[in-house]
Amino acid sequence: MADTYSDRFWKTVCQYRSAVVLLLGIEAVLLVLLMIALWLQPTGSGTRTVLAVDFVLVGTGFLAAGYVLSRCRQRRAGN
């Protein structure tokens, strides 16, 4: 059976699992620092708005990296 594009994609991505774990750790630290910074900023300031947007972007990356790790774990368990 020929590998589909999806199979080749996940095979390539899962080869970089250690880099994804590193990315996940860095993003976790950034999320903690962003929460502290958001807590210290006064409500309604422009800086707080930028921090909130950054929190959403970093949080999305964190969730995406977690999804990649879970897919790689599923592929490994299935093979």
N, C-alpha and C positions, 0 to 999 in steps of 0.2 A: 504494500500500500504506500502510495506516495505521500510525503509530508505536505500538509497544507501550509498556506502562508502563515496561519495562526500558530501552527506547531513550530515552524521555523522561527517565528518572532519570539515565542516564549522560551524556546531553547536558547536563543541568543541572549535574551534578557536574563535568564536564570544563570547564565555563565558569570554574570556580574553581581551575583548575590551579595558578596562581601562589600562591594561598593554601595549597594542599596542599604545594607545594614548600617554602614557608616553614615550615609545620608539620613537615615531614620534617626540615628543618635544625635546628629548635629541639629536636625529639625526639632527634636524633643527639647534640647537645650534652648534653642531659639524661642520656642513656644513658652517655656518657663520665663525666660527673660522678658518676652513681650508682655506676659501677664503681669509681671512685676512693674514694668514701665507703664502699662495701662492703669494699674492701680494707683501709681504715684502722680499721674497727670490729672490736672483739674478738669472737671466736666465741661464740655463745650469748647475746649481749646483745639486749635488746628493740629497740634501735635498728636492729640488723642485720636483724631480722625485718621491721620496717617498711620498711627500704630494699629488701629482697628482694621484698616485695610490690609496692612502687612500681616496681621494675625490671621486673617482669612486666607491670604495667599500661602503663608507658611503652613497653616493647618491643612489646606488642600493638598499641598505637597506631602505632608506627613501621612495623610490618608491614602494618597496614591502609592507611596512607598510601602505602606502596610499592605495594600492590596497586591502589589507585586510580590511581596514576600509570601503572602498566603497562597497565591496562584502557583508559585514555585514549589511551595511545600506540598500542595495538592498534586502537582505533576510528579514530584519525586515519590510520593506515596502511591500514586497510580501506576508507576512503572516498575 
